[in-house]
Amino acid sequence: MKTIIIGRMTPPNFLSVSEALLLLRRKRLAPQTLIEACLRQIEKWNPTLNAFITVLREPEAGNRPSNGRLANIPIALKDLFETKGIKTTGGSKFFADYVPSSDAVVVQKLKADGAVLIGKTNLHEVALGVTNNNPHWGACRNPWDMRRVSGGSSGGSAVAVATGMALAALGTDTGGSIRIPAALCGVVGLKPTYGRISLRGVLPLSWNLDHVGPLTRSVQDAALLLQSLAGYDPEDPFSIDHPTDNYTTGLGKGVRGWRMALAVGTYIEAAEAEVLEAVQQTAQVFRKLGAKVEEVEMSFLREAALANALMVPADGAAYHRERLAEHADWFGADVRQRLETGGATTSTEYILARKTQTEMRHRLGRFFREYPILLLPATPVTAPLIEGSDAVEQARRLTRFTAPFNLSGVPAISIPCGFDRQGLPIGLQIVAGAWNEAAALRAAYAYERETAWGTRRPPLVQE
């Protein structure tokens, strides 16, 4: 079945969440038709791309709230979110047979809003890495070039969205694990403010740096998902009681008169020339839209990235301390190496990293009072090859521009902003001040409406 949307033919599983909701409410699209279209796409492409660890092959429409804000929308979950009665592996041998007795809070919220859970997606083992080359469940492949990494650790979620296996997905982000795969796979990935979305029921990597967020095919969809997921959880010690916004109502108001910073300097210039050129071009788009974009030296972000890189494996080693002691050999080589490095971190090193974290939050707090929006690449390179790729080195490389905003906890979104000469997606990262997801989404939406990068689909799935 194909559905006509605004004069073009769109398969149901390639509709945006917003488009699908409209058709479902007008009864021009049956819920089961939408679900079956996603399942057929999974059946066709998952054996090749390896986006899912568990597929829920019989999710029934109609047994959930029909008037929910996400009613009958097929959504995938990174296999880090606990799901009642459904295995939650964490991409790890340790959790291969773990079947939770309850849902994570965010899963409860999705169900309450009527979403259909289509399956659990592949990830870098225990979320500690960015290649998604999982030794236990296999590599998740990039749909733009199957020889290349999908990015991670939420790679399966990004691939599922990019290829029409799901209309949206959830991921987690500790050093860039939503924004990196979003950038490499040509979709939208939002990391909200630390504490904005409950972490209860999510297998942790770092209690200090973990964030939950959506991966979608449009900025409006990211806002819709955030609306469903955001909110204080008094039972989660890492949740912060701060008012939420209405993230969808102000999206279309534009950015005229806004002051934006375009990151420059030696730290930024380490990115590939094609990536830098694409991001430079975004500044011209925003100027055309009426924003004032100024180049600002941002090489101080290096300190934040280094501190984040030290804390992530150290925190991971703390969480996995018993598993490391009992069965270190059950971890893949790259993850074991990073955890053992983290376990060897001294208290002095860790305390200094936490000092950098406090200083960076303060510095960026002042920065965003002057410049409400910061523009920079999501990743310094497009998707690297799987073969011969050193996962530890790629983690250092691909988190270069994302990790500073995990350390500081401010919201950041990656959206498509171009393609390199090999036809691989390039991601623009838009960052805002703490709790100001609405501004990041509004700027991203303004850019998305002015360009067509986000409308492209991988050639693989255009049949």
Sequence and secondary structure as in RCSB ss.txt:
>XXXX:A:sequence
MKTIIIGRMTPPNFLSVSEALLLLRRKRLAPQTLIEACLRQIEKWNPTLNAFITVLREPEAGNRPSNGRLANIPI
ALKDLFETKGIKTTGGSKFFADYVPSSDAVVVQKLKADGAVLIGKTNLHEVALGVTNNNPHWGACRNPWDMRRVS
GGSSGGSAVAVATGMALAALGTDTGGSIRIPAALCGVVGLKPTYGRISLRGVLPLSWNLDHVGPLTRSVQDAALL
LQSLAGYDPEDPFSIDHPTDNYTTGLGKGVRGWRMALAVGTYIEAAEAEVLEAVQQTAQVFRKLGAKVEEVEMSF
LREAALANALMVPADGAAYHRERLAEHADWFGADVRQRLETGGATTSTEYILARKTQTEMRHRLGRFFREYPILL
LPATPVTAPLIEGSDAVEQARRLTRFTAPFNLSGVPAISIPCGFDRQGLPIGLQIVAGAWNEAAALRAAYAYERE
TAWGTRRPPLVQE
>XXXX:A:secstr
  EEETTEEE GGGS HHHHHHHHHTTSS HHHHHHHHHHHHHHHHHHH  EEEE S   TTSS TTSTTTT EE
EEETTB BTTB   TTSSTTTT   SS  HHHHHHHHTT EEEEEE  SGGG  SS EETTTEE B TT TTBB 
 SSSHHHHHHHHTTS SEEEEEESSSTTHHHHHHHTSEEEE  TTSS  TTB  S TTT EEEEEESSHHHHHHH
HHHH S  TT TT        TTTTGGG  TT EEEEEESTTGGGS HHHHHHHHHHHHHHHHTT EEEEEE TT
HHHHHHHHHHHHHHHHHHHTHHHHHHHGGGS HHHHHHHHHHHT  HHHHHHHHHHHHHHHHHHHHHHHH SEEE
EES SSS  BSTT  HHHHHHHHTTTTHHHHHS   EEEEEEEE TTS EEEEEEEE TT HHHHHHHHHHHHHH
  GGG   GGG  
